[in-house]
Amino acid sequence: MAIQTSSMLGARLLTKRAALSPASRQWQRNFSVARPLSKEIQEAYILSASRTPTAKFNGSFASVSAPELGAAAIKSAVGKSGVPVEKITDVYMGNVLQGSVGQAPARQASIFAGLAPTVESMTVNKVCASGLKAVALAAQNIQLGLAEAQVAGGMENMSRVPYYMARSSHLPPFGDIKLEDGLIKDGLWDVYNQFHMGICAEQTAKKYEISREDQDHSPTRSSLSP
């Protein structure tokens, strides 16, 4: 199964089917006299998908944690898929803003969704590509024959990201104390060039000559795609 999301949550169910082609890749290790190994890549399929609504910043989801949003999407996707829950062996969830979320966010989402404690979980942080990377990892397990059904996706709640303050040993003996916005520090700041990710977007649009109109039309075309 697989899930994907951002400030909302979406869930997709992936499973394996019989390979579409008997063709396989063969190779032989240079240092071995063993016969060439033959592997058959399984096909991975999305069986169902779910997502939560999108809420405004500091809006109706302000009191709901990212793992709770993830759990809602997982539970819905699993229910629609028709796949027996005992077939699910792994949950992969992308989550970038983990400040104050608690230990093992992906496992929280899995448990809160009602999956068995024996189901393994992994939280993936690849910034904006976290949810997609989670889906790729789940699909690879199926393609390699390591699993039959997986859950994967992503979850964020930007409204609940805390402010950061250094521990007491690093605080000045007197004077003002500066807080850092966790949303900017861990989610919206390019640590290499020391500027906001919004600047990165503007520079990319300028480099590839992507107009404001093109950007506005892109999500519309995406939502109309089958």
C-alpha positions as a printed Julia matrix, in Angstrom:
226×3 Matrix{Float64}:
   0.0     0.0     0.0
   1.22    3.44   -0.43
   0.41    6.87    0.87
   1.32   10.35   -0.11
   0.58   13.79    1.39
   1.76   17.18    2.44
  -0.16   19.34    4.89
  -2.96   16.96    4.22
  -2.77   13.27    3.85
  -3.19   10.87    1.02
  -2.95    7.14    0.99
  -2.29    4.67   -1.75
  -2.33    0.92   -1.56
   0.35   -1.01   -3.43
   0.49   -4.72   -3.96
   2.13   -7.18   -6.32
   0.77   -9.17   -9.2
   2.27  -11.77  -11.5
   5.05  -10.36  -13.62
   3.89   -9.12  -17.02
   6.9   -10.52  -18.81
   8.99  -13.63  -18.2
  12.06  -11.75  -19.35
  14.69  -11.38  -16.68
  18.12   -9.94  -16.35
  21.03  -12.29  -15.96
  24.47  -11.5   -14.68
  27.59  -13.28  -13.54
  29.98  -12.14  -10.87
  33.48  -11.74  -12.24
  35.01  -13.4    -9.21
  32.73  -16.44   -9.21
  32.41  -19.57  -11.32
  28.8   -20.02  -10.24
  26.04  -20.16  -12.85
  24.49  -16.8   -13.78
  21.74  -15.71  -11.42
  18.28  -15.0   -12.78
  15.85  -12.63  -11.07
  12.26  -11.86  -11.97
  11.0    -8.37  -11.16
   7.43   -8.29   -9.86
   4.99   -5.59  -10.93
   3.8    -3.18   -8.21
   0.28   -1.76   -8.4
  -1.6     1.0    -6.56
  -4.83   -0.58   -5.33
  -6.38    2.32   -3.43
  -5.7     5.9    -2.42
  -7.0     8.25    0.26
  -6.17   11.71    1.54
  -7.37   14.13    4.17
  -8.75   17.54    3.2
  -6.39   20.5     3.04
  -6.82   22.92    5.93
  -5.66   26.51    6.31
  -2.5    27.27    8.27
  -3.44   27.41   11.96
  -6.9    26.28   10.91
  -9.08   23.25   11.64
  -6.15   20.8    11.89
  -4.13   22.94   14.32
  -4.75   20.47   17.15
  -4.18   17.3    15.09
  -0.71   15.75   14.88
   0.85   14.67   11.59
   0.76   10.96   12.59
  -2.95   11.28   13.38
  -3.56   12.73    9.92
  -1.48    9.93    8.47
  -3.45    7.33   10.39
  -6.74    8.62    8.98
  -5.46    8.26    5.41
  -3.93    4.84    6.05
  -7.12    3.49    7.62
  -9.2     4.75    4.71
  -6.86    3.39    2.03
  -6.62   -0.02    3.68
 -10.39   -0.22    4.05
 -11.02    0.6     0.39
  -8.35   -1.76   -0.92
  -9.93   -5.03    0.15
  -6.47   -6.37    1.02
  -6.38   -8.45    4.24
  -4.52   -6.42    6.85
  -2.36   -9.41    7.73
  -0.77   -9.1     4.27
   0.65   -5.67    5.15
   4.22   -5.98    6.39
   5.63   -2.45    6.16
   4.58    1.19    6.42
   6.73    3.95    4.89
   5.72    7.54    5.64
   7.47   10.73    4.63
   7.64   13.35    7.38
   9.95   16.37    7.35
   8.85   18.58   10.23
   9.33   16.16   13.12
   9.83   18.67   15.95
   7.53   17.71   18.86
   5.86   14.99   16.78
   7.17   12.2    19.01
   9.22    9.1    18.39
   8.89    7.13   15.15
   6.15    9.14   13.37
   5.52    6.43   10.76
   5.0     3.82   13.46
   2.6     6.13   15.27
   0.54    6.49   12.09
   0.57    2.73   11.57
  -0.54    1.93   15.13
  -3.15    4.73   15.21
  -4.58    3.33   11.95
  -5.17   -0.02   13.64
  -2.41   -2.01   11.98
  -0.71   -4.73   13.99
   2.27   -3.85   16.21
   4.28   -6.4    14.23
   4.06   -4.26   11.08
   7.42   -2.58   10.53
   7.61    1.14    9.79
  10.1     3.71    8.55
   9.93    7.51    8.56
  11.48    9.06    5.44
  12.89   12.6     5.33
  13.85   13.77    1.86
  12.26   17.19    2.24
   9.63   17.79   -0.46
  10.27   14.37   -2.03
   9.7    12.47    1.24
   6.27   11.06    0.4
   7.27   10.04   -3.12
  10.46    8.4    -1.84
   8.37    6.45    0.68
   6.2     5.15   -2.17
   9.3     4.2    -4.16
  10.74    2.22   -1.24
   7.48    0.33   -0.79
   7.25   -0.42   -4.51
  10.82   -1.73   -4.53
   9.98   -4.22   -1.78
   7.15   -5.57   -3.91
   9.2    -5.6    -7.11
  11.94   -7.59   -5.4
   9.49  -10.1    -4.0
  10.12   -9.06   -0.39
   6.5    -8.14    0.33
   2.94   -8.55   -0.95
   1.3    -5.38    0.38
   2.8    -2.13    1.65
   1.59    1.23    2.9
   3.49    4.34    1.87
   2.98    8.08    1.65
   3.61   11.28    3.56
   2.24   13.45    6.35
   2.84   16.98    7.62
   1.12   19.5     9.85
   2.92   22.81    9.5
   0.57   24.44   12.0
   2.03   22.41   14.88
   5.75   23.0    14.3
   7.24   24.48   17.51
   9.71   27.28   18.09
  13.18   26.2    19.18
  15.31   27.47   22.04
  18.81   26.3    22.97
  19.13   24.14   26.07
  19.96   25.95   29.32
  23.72   25.32   29.06
  23.82   27.49   25.93
  21.62   30.32   27.2
  23.17   33.68   28.1
  23.33   34.53   31.82
  21.13   37.56   31.2
  19.5    39.48   28.37
  17.1    38.57   25.61
  16.73   35.03   24.28
  16.2    34.39   20.58
  13.78   31.69   19.42
  14.08   29.92   16.08
  11.02   29.1    14.01
  11.14   25.34   13.43
   8.96   25.68   10.34
  11.55   27.86    8.65
  14.68   26.2    10.06
  13.75   22.59    9.27
  11.36   23.03    6.37
  11.73   26.28    4.46
  15.4    27.26    4.68
  18.18   26.32    2.26
  21.06   25.49    4.61
  23.64   25.56    1.79
  22.96   29.02    0.4
  21.31   30.46    3.51
  18.13   31.75    1.96
  14.44   30.89    1.93
  13.16   28.04   -0.23
  10.84   30.55   -1.86
  13.92   32.16   -3.37
  14.96   28.75   -4.73
  11.57   28.46   -6.42
  11.86   31.94   -7.95
  15.36   31.22   -9.26
  14.25   27.9   -10.75
  11.27   29.52  -12.48
  13.54   32.21  -13.9
  16.2    29.73  -15.05
  13.73   27.52  -16.91
  11.48   30.42  -18.02
   8.39   29.14  -16.23
   5.8    31.92  -16.16
   3.34   32.68  -13.38
   0.55   31.59  -15.72
   2.26   28.24  -16.37
   2.57   27.68  -12.64
  -1.11   28.43  -12.09
  -2.18   26.06  -14.86
   0.03   23.18  -13.7
  -2.1    22.09  -10.69
  -5.25   22.45  -12.78
  -3.89   20.1   -15.44
  -2.72   17.69  -12.74
  -6.14   17.53  -11.1
  -7.78   16.78  -14.45
  -5.4    13.94  -15.3
  -6.93   10.44  -15.14
